[in-house]
Amino acid sequence: MAGKEQGGLIEQIYGPGCMIECISASVAEDRALTLVEASGVARVGPAEAYLAVHAGRLLAVYLLAAAILGDDADVILEWARTDADRPWAALQSRPDVVPHEWSGRRDELESGPAAETTAAQQLLVAVLRSRPVASVDLRR
């Protein structure tokens, strides 16, 4: 990836090398929730709050997949921008790590209108490129 973006929200909050901890699905989900909350995007209005839930569930998948693959946080922004298949393949490769209830998560996330899925991905990109909102508890 040309011109690697430094200081994305994930590493701002959790520091470099933080991805390995996301090998736990529960850690990935907690961090996804914290990251969406820290970005402040859900506070804009009801439509953004609705899409933020969708974006958070997608971010949890990406966090877990990056940990499985041994990738750093920068790959998540790339996946969010391109609707990559690689994170989904990573989840399928590790049924020992991925909770059973996550098996249908891609279908669930992509079952709505295409515009909604696209908007959630765009919101996720905004989340990942944001700076933390000061009033958010970042201890998760």
One Martini backbone bead per residue (centre of mass of N, CA, C, O) as a GRO file, in nm:
protein
  140
    1MET     BB    1   0.092   0.039   0.027
    2ALA     BB    2   0.081   0.353  -0.046
    3GLY     BB    3   0.127   0.564   0.190
    4LYS     BB    4   0.117   0.494   0.480
    5GLU     BB    5  -0.097   0.520   0.744
    6GLN     BB    6  -0.060   0.700   1.030
    7GLY     BB    7  -0.238   0.696   1.323
    8GLY     BB    8  -0.466   0.536   1.362
    9LEU     BB    9  -0.707   0.468   1.584
   10ILE     BB   10  -0.606   0.198   1.686
   11GLU     BB   11  -0.308   0.297   1.763
   12GLN     BB   12  -0.387   0.537   1.938
   13ILE     BB   13  -0.521   0.352   2.158
   14TYR     BB   14  -0.335   0.060   2.153
   15GLY     BB   15  -0.101   0.052   1.974
   16PRO     BB   16   0.150  -0.101   1.862
   17GLY     BB   17   0.082  -0.440   1.821
   18CYS     BB   18  -0.241  -0.490   1.899
   19MET     BB   19  -0.363  -0.731   1.723
   20ILE     BB   20  -0.309  -1.000   1.881
   21GLU     BB   21  -0.545  -0.956   2.094
   22CYS     BB   22  -0.775  -1.012   1.857
   23ILE     BB   23  -0.790  -1.334   1.866
   24SER     BB   24  -1.025  -1.253   2.030
   25ALA     BB   25  -1.352  -1.201   1.979
   26SER     BB   26  -1.416  -1.031   2.232
   27VAL     BB   27  -1.196  -0.821   2.186
   28ALA     BB   28  -1.283  -0.733   1.905
   29GLU     BB   29  -1.563  -0.632   1.992
   30ASP     BB   30  -1.478  -0.429   2.208
   31ARG     BB   31  -1.295  -0.259   2.022
   32ALA     BB   32  -1.501  -0.182   1.812
   33LEU     BB   33  -1.684  -0.028   2.003
   34THR     BB   34  -1.472   0.174   2.101
   35LEU     BB   35  -1.392   0.292   1.824
   36VAL     BB   36  -1.667   0.400   1.743
   37GLU     BB   37  -1.705   0.574   1.994
   38ALA     BB   38  -1.433   0.741   1.969
   39SER     BB   39  -1.513   0.883   1.691
   40GLY     BB   40  -1.832   1.000   1.707
   41VAL     BB   41  -2.032   0.910   1.469
   42ALA     BB   42  -2.295   0.823   1.641
   43ARG     BB   43  -2.360   1.137   1.735
   44VAL     BB   44  -2.491   1.280   1.486
   45GLY     BB   45  -2.722   1.049   1.435
   46PRO     BB   46  -2.946   0.798   1.369
   47ALA     BB   47  -2.816   0.694   1.108
   48GLU     BB   48  -2.527   0.671   1.220
   49ALA     BB   49  -2.593   0.482   1.453
   50TYR     BB   50  -2.691   0.250   1.277
   51LEU     BB   51  -2.425   0.224   1.103
   52ALA     BB   52  -2.231   0.181   1.345
   53VAL     BB   53  -2.317  -0.104   1.409
   54HIS     BB   54  -2.235  -0.225   1.140
   55ALA     BB   55  -1.939  -0.127   1.147
   56GLY     BB   56  -1.864  -0.274   1.414
   57ARG     BB   57  -1.907  -0.564   1.311
   58LEU     BB   58  -1.700  -0.540   1.085
   59LEU     BB   59  -1.457  -0.461   1.259
   60ALA     BB   60  -1.443  -0.721   1.423
   61VAL     BB   61  -1.370  -0.897   1.186
   62TYR     BB   62  -1.110  -0.745   1.104
   63LEU     BB   63  -0.957  -0.780   1.369
   64LEU     BB   64  -0.955  -1.088   1.373
   65ALA     BB   65  -0.829  -1.133   1.093
   66ALA     BB   66  -0.565  -0.981   1.144
   67ALA     BB   67  -0.474  -1.166   1.373
   68ILE     BB   68  -0.471  -1.430   1.216
   69LEU     BB   69  -0.265  -1.306   0.986
   70GLY     BB   70  -0.059  -1.090   1.121
   71ASP     BB   71  -0.158  -0.809   1.092
   72ASP     BB   72  -0.201  -0.484   1.076
   73ALA     BB   73  -0.403  -0.204   1.103
   74ASP     BB   74  -0.381  -0.102   0.801
   75VAL     BB   75  -0.552  -0.329   0.660
   76ILE     BB   76  -0.834  -0.239   0.750
   77LEU     BB   77  -0.862   0.008   0.571
   78GLU     BB   78  -0.836  -0.144   0.308
   79TRP     BB   79  -1.082  -0.329   0.347
   80ALA     BB   80  -1.294  -0.101   0.378
   81ARG     BB   81  -1.240   0.019   0.086
   82THR     BB   82  -1.271  -0.287  -0.083
   83ASP     BB   83  -1.426  -0.535   0.009
   84ALA     BB   84  -1.280  -0.780   0.117
   85ASP     BB   85  -1.215  -1.140   0.131
   86ARG     BB   86  -0.980  -1.208   0.327
   87PRO     BB   87  -1.120  -1.196   0.611
   88TRP     BB   88  -1.322  -1.428   0.556
   89ALA     BB   89  -1.110  -1.647   0.502
   90ALA     BB   90  -0.977  -1.631   0.779
   91LEU     BB   91  -1.221  -1.724   0.942
   92GLN     BB   92  -1.250  -2.004   0.797
   93SER     BB   93  -0.949  -2.105   0.886
   94ARG     BB   94  -1.052  -2.055   1.218
   95PRO     BB   95  -1.269  -2.233   1.403
   96ASP     BB   96  -1.107  -2.223   1.684
   97VAL     BB   97  -1.158  -1.890   1.708
   98VAL     BB   98  -1.436  -1.877   1.575
   99PRO     BB   99  -1.739  -1.825   1.634
  100HIS     BB  100  -2.017  -1.978   1.528
  101GLU     BB  101  -2.201  -1.711   1.503
  102TRP     BB  102  -2.002  -1.593   1.266
  103SER     BB  103  -2.067  -1.758   1.000
  104GLY     BB  104  -2.316  -1.539   0.912
  105ARG     BB  105  -2.209  -1.239   0.907
  106ARG     BB  106  -2.185  -1.167   0.610
  107ASP     BB  107  -2.477  -1.210   0.530
  108GLU     BB  108  -2.590  -1.012   0.737
  109LEU     BB  109  -2.426  -0.754   0.638
  110GLU     BB  110  -2.526  -0.809   0.315
  111SER     BB  111  -2.859  -0.820   0.321
  112GLY     BB  112  -2.896  -0.549   0.262
  113PRO     BB  113  -2.875  -0.282   0.116
  114ALA     BB  114  -2.619  -0.165  -0.068
  115ALA     BB  115  -2.619   0.125   0.047
  116GLU     BB  116  -2.583   0.040   0.342
  117THR     BB  117  -2.316  -0.109   0.315
  118THR     BB  118  -2.159   0.128   0.197
  119ALA     BB  119  -2.210   0.326   0.430
  120ALA     BB  120  -2.072   0.152   0.648
  121GLN     BB  121  -1.793   0.151   0.515
  122GLN     BB  122  -1.756   0.458   0.514
  123LEU     BB  123  -1.780   0.485   0.818
  124LEU     BB  124  -1.538   0.308   0.885
  125VAL     BB  125  -1.330   0.487   0.756
  126ALA     BB  126  -1.391   0.729   0.940
  127VAL     BB  127  -1.318   0.590   1.200
  128LEU     BB  128  -1.016   0.512   1.124
  129ARG     BB  129  -0.947   0.838   1.062
  130SER     BB  130  -0.988   0.930   1.336
  131ARG     BB  131  -1.020   1.087   1.641
  132PRO     BB  132  -1.047   1.085   1.958
  133VAL     BB  133  -1.284   1.123   2.190
  134ALA     BB  134  -1.245   1.248   2.506
  135SER     BB  135  -1.527   1.116   2.650
  136VAL     BB  136  -1.403   0.829   2.619
  137ASP     BB  137  -1.374   0.506   2.728
  138LEU     BB  138  -1.046   0.333   2.668
  139ARG     BB  139  -1.023   0.052   2.861
  140ARG     BB  140  -1.097  -0.204   2.662
   0.00000   0.00000   0.00000
